[in-house]
Amino acid sequence: MQEWYALSVRERQFIELLVRDPSDKEIAKALGISQNTVRYYFTRLFAKTGCTSRVQLANWGRRILLPGFEISINLSSRQRQIAESVALGLHNKQIAERLGITANTARDEVSALLRKLNLHTRTELATWWTRYSSS
């Protein structure tokens, strides 16, 4: 993967926006470009960084361009409880029992947290929580 200095200022701005998890439409509006241009930036940045997905590029950006960004993510106490429960390997029903909510609510809370953190799987969430809760 290329280091940050191989990126243009505009590409760095793009990644800084991406790590905050806006939609393509929000990135386009913030940079004053079209959504097609946003997709072009993704293609170009994938080639430059060696990343193969939006999540991987966002994680690369957090690590290289914005160290410490993850630590500053604002999680509610409930979201912290959900993340910790997932990291412990609990299933939705177990999370529900632990937190006094329904299994469907637990499922919905996990899904919302995954979206907020730009993650796709419970394993990614568990890894994220384990890594950053101790920071």
Secondary structure, DSSP 8 states (H G I E B T S, - for coil): ---GGGS-HHHHHHHHHHTT---HHHHHHHHT--HHHHHHHHHHHHHHH---SHHHHHHHHHHHTSTTTGGG----HHHHHHHHHHHTT--HHHHHHHHTS-HHHHHHHHHHHHHHTT--SHHHHHHHHHHHTT-
